[in-house]
Amino acid sequence: MLYKQFNEDTRVKIPATFQLLRLGYNYQSMSDADIDFNRVTR
């Protein structure tokens, strides 16, 4: 018998990503991102 594995990715992250894309947000991969995590914002 084949069992699917459900985890946080399949139950939360992937559906949330699809919903945000439908709302007009753009997906930015962390591997391609140019993010300065040390930048201080106010």
N, CA, C and O atoms as a Tinker XYZ file with bonds, in Angstrom:
   168  protein
     1  N      0.841000   -1.183000    0.000000    73     2
     2  CA     0.000000    0.000000    0.000000    64     1     3
     3  C      0.890000    1.252000    0.000000    63     2     4     5
     4  O      1.879000    1.318000    0.730000    81     3
     5  N      0.533000    2.227000   -0.814000    73     3     6
     6  CA     1.312000    3.446000   -0.937000    64     5     7
     7  C      0.771000    4.509000    0.014000    63     6     8     9
     8  O     -0.407000    4.861000   -0.041000    81     7
     9  N      1.628000    5.011000    0.875000    73     7    10
    10  CA     1.235000    6.045000    1.814000    64     9    11
    11  C      1.903000    7.350000    1.434000    63    10    12    13
    12  O      3.110000    7.394000    1.194000    81    11
    13  N      1.119000    8.410000    1.378000    73    11    14
    14  CA     1.697000    9.723000    1.133000    64    13    15
    15  C      2.199000   10.283000    2.449000    63    14    16    17
    16  O      1.595000   10.077000    3.501000    81    15
    17  N      3.293000   10.979000    2.375000    73    15    18
    18  CA     3.804000   11.627000    3.569000    64    17    19
    19  C      3.358000   13.068000    3.565000    63    18    20    21
    20  O      3.673000   13.826000    2.647000    81    19
    21  N      2.626000   13.442000    4.592000    73    19    22
    22  CA     2.194000   14.812000    4.753000    64    21    23
    23  C      3.053000   15.452000    5.827000    63    22    24    25
    24  O      3.235000   14.900000    6.912000    81    23
    25  N      3.574000   16.616000    5.506000    73    23    26
    26  CA     4.401000   17.321000    6.464000    64    25    27
    27  C      4.090000   18.816000    6.349000    63    26    28    29
    28  O      3.149000   19.206000    5.657000    81    27
    29  N      4.872000   19.640000    7.019000    73    27    30
    30  CA     4.622000   21.080000    7.011000    64    29    31
    31  C      4.675000   21.657000    5.597000    63    30    32    33
    32  O      3.902000   22.556000    5.267000    81    31
    33  N      5.579000   21.148000    4.765000    73    31    34
    34  CA     5.691000   21.650000    3.390000    64    33    35
    35  C      4.410000   21.395000    2.598000    63    34    36    37
    36  O      3.898000   22.298000    1.936000    81    35
    37  N      3.891000   20.166000    2.665000    73    35    38
    38  CA     2.722000   19.833000    1.864000    64    37    39
    39  C      1.438000   20.406000    2.438000    63    38    40    41
    40  O      0.507000   20.686000    1.683000    81    39
    41  N      1.361000   20.585000    3.734000    73    39    42
    42  CA     0.127000   21.061000    4.367000    64    41    43
    43  C      0.051000   22.575000    4.492000    63    42    44    45
    44  O     -1.045000   23.135000    4.494000    81    43
    45  N      1.210000   23.261000    4.598000    73    43    46
    46  CA     1.195000   24.694000    4.887000    64    45    47
    47  C      1.963000   25.515000    3.858000    63    46    48    49
    48  O      1.390000   26.402000    3.224000    81    47
    49  N      3.227000   25.238000    3.688000    73    47    50
    50  CA     4.090000   26.111000    2.879000    64    49    51
    51  C      3.691000   26.166000    1.409000    63    50    52    53
    52  O      3.575000   27.252000    0.841000    81    51
    53  N      3.481000   25.015000    0.790000    73    51    54
    54  CA     3.173000   24.991000   -0.640000    64    53    55
    55  C      1.818000   25.630000   -0.939000    63    54    56    57
    56  O      1.740000   26.462000   -1.842000    81    55
    57  N      0.739000   25.277000   -0.214000    73    55    58
    58  CA    -0.541000   25.959000   -0.481000    64    57    59
    59  C     -0.485000   27.461000   -0.208000    63    58    60    61
    60  O     -1.105000   28.238000   -0.934000    81    59
    61  N      0.242000   27.880000    0.821000    73    59    62
    62  CA     0.367000   29.306000    1.116000    64    61    63
    63  C      1.120000   30.022000    0.004000    63    62    64    65
    64  O      0.761000   31.142000   -0.361000    81    63
    65  N      2.151000   29.397000   -0.535000    73    63    66
    66  CA     2.906000   29.987000   -1.640000    64    65    67
    67  C      2.017000   30.152000   -2.865000    63    66    68    69
    68  O      2.048000   31.198000   -3.512000    81    67
    69  N      1.225000   29.133000   -3.192000    73    67    70
    70  CA     0.317000   29.231000   -4.343000    64    69    71
    71  C     -0.711000   30.335000   -4.150000    63    70    72    73
    72  O     -1.020000   31.068000   -5.089000    81    71
    73  N     -1.240000   30.457000   -2.943000    73    71    74
    74  CA    -2.237000   31.486000   -2.675000    64    73    75
    75  C     -1.630000   32.881000   -2.828000    63    74    76    77
    76  O     -2.260000   33.766000   -3.406000    81    75
    77  N     -0.426000   33.085000   -2.321000    73    75    78
    78  CA     0.229000   34.391000   -2.447000    64    77    79
    79  C      0.543000   34.708000   -3.910000    63    78    80    81
    80  O      0.444000   35.863000   -4.324000    81    79
    81  N      0.920000   33.702000   -4.695000    73    79    82
    82  CA     1.165000   33.923000   -6.123000    64    81    83
    83  C     -0.118000   34.336000   -6.831000    63    82    84    85
    84  O     -0.093000   35.192000   -7.716000    81    83
    85  N     -1.241000   33.730000   -6.446000    73    83    86
    86  CA    -2.534000   34.113000   -7.036000    64    85    87
    87  C     -2.914000   35.543000   -6.681000    63    86    88    89
    88  O     -3.591000   36.221000   -7.455000    81    87
    89  N     -2.479000   36.000000   -5.515000    73    87    90
    90  CA    -2.783000   37.364000   -5.076000    64    89    91
    91  C     -1.870000   38.408000   -5.713000    63    90    92    93
    92  O     -2.068000   39.608000   -5.524000    81    91
    93  N     -0.874000   37.954000   -6.463000    73    91    94
    94  CA    -0.022000   38.883000   -7.188000    64    93    95
    95  C      1.384000   39.046000   -6.645000    63    94    96    97
    96  O      2.164000   39.837000   -7.175000    81    95
    97  N      1.721000   38.309000   -5.593000    73    95    98
    98  CA     3.081000   38.387000   -5.068000    64    97    99
    99  C      4.028000   37.625000   -5.980000    63    98   100   101
   100  O      3.605000   36.697000   -6.669000    81    99
   101  N      5.287000   37.996000   -5.996000    73    99   102
   102  CA     6.308000   37.306000   -6.785000    64   101   103
   103  C      7.119000   36.398000   -5.878000    63   102   104   105
   104  O      7.436000   36.759000   -4.745000    81   103
   105  N      7.452000   35.219000   -6.382000    73   103   106
   106  CA     8.266000   34.275000   -5.628000    64   105   107
   107  C      9.740000   34.599000   -5.823000    63   106   108   109
   108  O     10.198000   34.788000   -6.950000    81   107
   109  N     10.480000   34.662000   -4.719000    73   107   110
   110  CA    11.919000   34.893000   -4.789000    64   109   111
   111  C     12.613000   33.769000   -4.041000    63   110   112   113
   112  O     12.453000   33.623000   -2.830000    81   111
   113  N     13.374000   32.987000   -4.763000    73   111   114
   114  CA    14.092000   31.867000   -4.183000    64   113   115
   115  C     15.200000   32.355000   -3.267000    63   114   116   117
   116  O     15.876000   33.335000   -3.580000    81   115
   117  N     15.393000   31.691000   -2.152000    73   115   118
   118  CA    16.471000   32.066000   -1.231000    64   117   119
   119  C     17.835000   31.831000   -1.868000    63   118   120   121
   120  O     18.784000   32.550000   -1.556000    81   119
   121  N     17.955000   30.849000   -2.746000    73   119   122
   122  CA    19.251000   30.563000   -3.370000    64   121   123
   123  C     19.637000   31.650000   -4.377000    63   122   124   125
   124  O     20.821000   31.857000   -4.640000    81   123
   125  N     18.647000   32.340000   -4.939000    73   123   126
   126  CA    18.918000   33.408000   -5.897000    64   125   127
   127  C     18.834000   34.799000   -5.288000    63   126   128   129
   128  O     19.060000   35.793000   -5.977000    81   127
   129  N     18.514000   34.875000   -4.017000    73   127   130
   130  CA    18.259000   36.163000   -3.377000    64   129   131
   131  C     19.555000   36.909000   -3.059000    63   130   132   133
   132  O     20.578000   36.306000   -2.734000    81   131
   133  N     19.481000   38.210000   -3.162000    73   131   134
   134  CA    20.580000   39.087000   -2.769000    64   133   135
   135  C     20.085000   39.901000   -1.565000    63   134   136   137
   136  O     19.696000   41.061000   -1.700000    81   135
   137  N     20.109000   39.270000   -0.397000    73   135   138
   138  CA    19.530000   39.855000    0.810000    64   137   139
   139  C     20.642000   40.179000    1.799000    63   138   140   141
   140  O     21.518000   39.355000    2.062000    81   139
   141  N     20.594000   41.385000    2.338000    73   139   142
   142  CA    21.532000   41.786000    3.389000    64   141   143
   143  C     20.823000   41.618000    4.727000    63   142   144   145
   144  O     20.042000   42.482000    5.125000    81   143
   145  N     21.087000   40.522000    5.419000    73   143   146
   146  CA    20.428000   40.239000    6.683000    64   145   147
   147  C     20.933000   41.104000    7.826000    63   146   148   149
   148  O     20.314000   41.143000    8.889000    81   147
   149  N     22.047000   41.796000    7.626000    73   147   150
   150  CA    22.593000   42.663000    8.662000    64   149   151
   151  C     22.102000   44.102000    8.561000    63   150   152   153
   152  O     22.467000   44.946000    9.380000    81   151
   153  N     21.289000   44.377000    7.575000    73   151   154
   154  CA    20.761000   45.725000    7.355000    64   153   155
   155  C     19.756000   46.071000    8.447000    63   154   156   157
   156  O     18.861000   45.282000    8.752000    81   155
   157  N     19.909000   47.251000    9.031000    73   155   158
   158  CA    19.000000   47.702000   10.089000    64   157   159
   159  C     17.925000   48.586000    9.458000    63   158   160   161
   160  O     18.231000   49.547000    8.753000    81   159
   161  N     16.673000   48.248000    9.721000    73   159   162
   162  CA    15.569000   49.075000    9.228000    64   161   163
   163  C     14.876000   49.731000   10.405000    63   162   164   165
   164  O     14.860000   49.197000   11.514000    81   163
   165  N     14.314000   50.872000   10.151000    73   163   166
   166  CA    13.581000   51.576000   11.219000    64   165   167
   167  C     12.167000   51.772000   10.846000    63   166   168
   168  O     11.399000   52.345000   11.619000    81   167
